[in-house]
Amino acid sequence: MKAKRVHPIHIRLTADEYQALSQKATSAGVSLSEWVRRAALEQEIPSKRSEIDVNLYKELTRIGININQLARAANTAVHQGYCPQPAPSQWQELYDLLKRLALEVIG
């Protein structure tokens, strides 16, 4: 069970200090409180995701959706007593996504 955080700490910062910490938290993808907490406790602070990481995640999500659609269609066909037929357009789309993803990763 995760302990509930109930003890606030108040600190005073200059506008520049606040802006600098806010930017670091935003770059790390965490709240300002989370960033300060991790820094103070010497815990790992996440680094900003690169554009390629974000695009890679999006592409992998698309591929997963396509695979799920193909599997669902095949399972439905089997339950109805049919032999699933390949869906060439979906397989082609999946192939194209994988190829685009590989090109993006390797440059």
N, C-alpha and C positions, 0 to 999 in steps of 0.2 A: 504494500500500500504506500502510495506516495504521500509524503508529509505535506500538509497544507502550509502555505507561506502566510504567516500572520504578523510578522515583525517588520514594519517599514523602517527604512533608514533614509533620512533626509540629508542631502548635501547641497552645497551652494556651488554653482558653476558660473563662469562668465558666459556671455553670449557665444564667444568663440569656442570655449570648451564644450558647451552644450551642442553646438553645431557639429564640432568634430566627432563627438561621441555618437550623435544621432546618425551621422553619415556612416560611421563604422558599423553601427547596428543595422542600418538599412542595407549596406553592402553585404553583411553577413546573413541577411534574411531573418533576423530575429528582432524582438522588441528591444528598446533601449534598456529596460530593466533586466532582460535576459542577458544582454551583452555585458552590462556592468557586473552582474552576478557572476557570470563565467570568468570575466577578467579578474575579479577580486578573489575568486576561489581557485584561480589558476587552472581552470577547466578549458577544454578545447573550444575554440570559437570557430564556428563554421566559416569557410571562406565563400566569397561570392561565386555563384555558379557561372561558369563561362557560357557564352552564347551557344557553343557547340554542345555543352551538356544539356542545356534547355531544349535545343533542337533534337538531340538524341532521345531525350525523354519523350518528346512529342511524337517522334517517328515510331519509337517502340510501342507507344500507346496505340497508334494507328494500326501497327502490325498486329498487336494483341487483339484489337477489335475485329480485324479481318479474320484472324484465325478462329476467334470465338464464333463468328458468323458461319464460317465453313463447318466447324464442328457441330454447331446447333442444327444446321441444315442436314448434315449427314445423320445425326442422331434422330431427327424427325423422320427422315426417309426410312431408316432402319426400323423404327417403331411402327411405321405404317406398312412394313413388309416390302419395301422397295430397296433396290440396290442403289446406293447414292451415286449420282453421276457427278463428275468433277464440274465445277463452275469455272470455265476458262477465264472469264473476265475477272473474277475475284482472285484466282491464282496469279493472273498477270499483274493485277494491282499489287498483290503481296510481293511478287518478285520485283516490281518496279520500286516499291518502297524500300525493300532490302538493298537493292542496288544503289539507290540514292543515299541511303544511310551509310553504306560502306564507303561510297565516294566522299561523303562529308567527313567521315572519321579519318580516312587515310589521306584526304586532301586531293 
